[in-house]
Amino acid sequence: MFEIKCIIVEDEPLAAKLLTMYISKIPFLKLQGTFKDALTTSEYLMEHKIDLLFLDIHLPKLKGLSFLKTLSSPPAVILTTAYHQYAVEAFALNVLDYLVKPIEFDRFVAAINKLKTKSEQKNETKDHLFISVQKKKIKVFFEDILYIESQKDYIKLITVTNTYYTKMPTYEMEALLPTSLFCRIHRSFIVAVSKIDAYTLEQVEIKGTSIPIGKAYKNAISNL
């Protein structure tokens, strides 16, 4: 089933509550968490892939737009603010939409539909990615990938014919992969769902290789 994973970054409890209620009304939106500042959000994004970020502009410690500029591979962003004057700067940062508080539900739905359309088009057409290996860009088809392993600053990508090493954080690699084909089952492992030969509560098997399932990812594998 098509789904969009999202988080809320909002320091006003009432505004966060309203967004949570709106999200609950959209079947394909899956709220992963709510945060009150950009710094804790940054830590979360280092370890988790999301598709959509609801971001308030006026946040403590680090403002929303300043935070957005620090992200090398940001998810889709819908800004939520009580101020109109930041719209030009926001759209220059390629945000998906700019919602002014108080946010009406129909305006919220219109913003979500923009992302839904883009996501569906992307998933329908893209069947590969390019990775950097020794100063060369190599094309890898999704259907050829068996699993991906994080090794400190590098990613080890195992396909049916080759093994590649590329310098990239795990969360950035995860963001390049369609959620309908791949599943993260451990802090260090992402697997191709169709390539799983067998699994238990503790591990999956792919072409004779046993891959551990992390405690925090038990639900991910059971949902398959």
Order of alpha helices (4+ residues) and beta strands (2+ residues): beta-alpha-beta-alpha-beta-alpha-beta-alpha-beta-alpha-beta-beta-beta-beta-beta-alpha-beta-beta-beta-beta-beta-alpha
